[in-house]
Amino acid sequence: MNNNFISLIVVALIISIVMVSLFITGINKKKHRKDRQMLGIAWLRNLRVLLSYIQQHRGMSTGYLNGGVTLKNEIDSLQKKINNEITNISRLNSWMNKNSNWQSIIQHWFRLAENFKNNTAENNISQHNAMIKNIIYLIDDMAQEHGLLLLKNDKNKPLHLLWRELLPALEYIGQARAIGTGVSTAKICDSVSRIKLNYLCRKIETKSGNVSIDISTKQLQELKIKELITCINEEITKDKPTIKPDIYFRLASETLDSLYMQYDKFIDDTESFHFKN
């Protein structure tokens, strides 16, 4: 066996070892990326629940501050749900607990939960709005860190449409629910509330119409949005609103739920397309 032949064997072995090593590294990277993405999707679900609870809290607490004292027990129960959801989100992975935005959101929530009864209705809404905006920012940060911008559903729609288009559209409805609940509880709609509600109605119509996600519940969503806007125009933005606050809150909530159905289904379709095939 000459030296050239031995050299060829050594080179072939080295190449084989390198190829196997690269193959294993590729598998590990793929698994690590998949694990990060699945963790990110879990947070997309949990943060959506937290967001919807805080939106509910905004509406109920605004009703309470406008004289709806019977809402106290419901608010107390809702605050416990929010605290539990914060715990669930924090337990998923240490990344969240190290995130300064998440820590600020938690601190803001506990201050608000403890002191909202001493706020004005207007300040209460503003505080909730700021917190919700920060949660949406957090979702975007988390999604980028966990590779979710790479994901699409089976119709080639990017997952980021959820928090960059759908959640902002949802939030306009949530704000209209809070202001309208306060107005209907107080049984008076002043000019400032009327201007805000008219602005939100325009935003709801344009933003919800521009969300480019194809789903089976789109007809239900459009029907609920139309019904809500009609209610605001005909029964809320009057000098003396004619709708009971619990009925208005339920109608606005049903509209929000129709959009959250869209959110949940999009995640289910994306997860199934990427991880269950």
Secondary structure, DSSP 8 states (H G I E B T S, - for coil): --HHHHHHHHHHHHHHHHHHHHHHHHHHHHHHHHHHHHHHHHHHHHHHHHHHHHHHHHHHHHHHHTT-GGGHHHHHHHHHHHHHHHHHHHHH-HHHHT-HHHHHHHHHHHHHHHHGGGS-HHHHHHHHHHHHHHHHHHHHHHHHHTTGGG-B-TTS-BTTHIIIIIHHHHHHHHHHHHHHHHHHHHT---HHHHHHHHHHHHHHHHHHHH-----TTHHHHHHHHHHHHHHIIIIISSSS--S-HHHHHHHHHHHHHHHHHHHHHHHHHHHHHHH--
